[in-house]
Amino acid sequence: MAPKVLFVLTSHGVLGETGNPTGWYLPEFAHPYHVLSPHVTIVVASPAGGEAPLDPSSVERFKADDIAVKFLNEKSELWKDTIKLEGVNAGDYDGIFFVGGHGPMFDIARAPTVVSLIKAFARADKLVSAVCHGSAALLDVELSNGKLLVDGEPVTGFSNAEEDATGLSSAMPFMLETELVRNGAKYEKADQPWGEKICVGRGGKLVTGQNPASASGVAEKIKEALGI
């Protein structure tokens, strides 16, 4: 039987107090889905359930990306009818993956439902993975031994330099790189902003990617972690 992975999208569609639209980021769902869907069963969830908002800026920015465009045109049912995250049983899945976009900074970071779910995956020594702002899900996840999930582990996520470059740092509730470091993570990033960077920790069971360029690489490491 194929491994089963829970993909988690944000339900948050407004960028802080700017009033501008946000959500999940197209290539950070499209590329991992492209890599993994032939090999795993993928179920998509969000905090609110139902339709998860797609960041329109990601559609525009990746309109020349064939994988992203094909996904956008053919797979809309995946994000228009998500299951509700509350009530999900970690025992039903082999791993969990948090898609990035600015939305997760508002409704996935430090959310009690998210924290308890990640704890359940970690307790069972199952895969926990994220890309870009999806790594905000990993904040404040305390394990049964009292240690934070990311403490002492190589972890990445959207960097402060990249956030500054987007001009959106002031709209964020916190800076992801800063908070990961505060949680004890051995934060790593590419030599240059927007470069690919993937980190693997916890014996292969914690996989993170820095940014959109890292989405496919994260999926390849997820395949390794699942033994496929």
Secondary structure, 3 states (H helix, E strand, C coil): CCCEEEEECCCCCECHHHCCECCECHHHHHHHHHHHCCCCEEEEEECCCECCCECHHHHHHCCCCHHHHHHHHHCCHHHHCEEECCCCCHHHCCEEEECCCCCHHHHCCCCHHHHHHHHHHHHCCCEEEEEHHHHHHHCCCECCCCCECCCCCEECCCCHHHHHHHCCHHHCCCCHHHHHHHCCCEECCCCCCCCCCEEEEHHHCEEEECCHHHHHHHHHHHHHHHCC
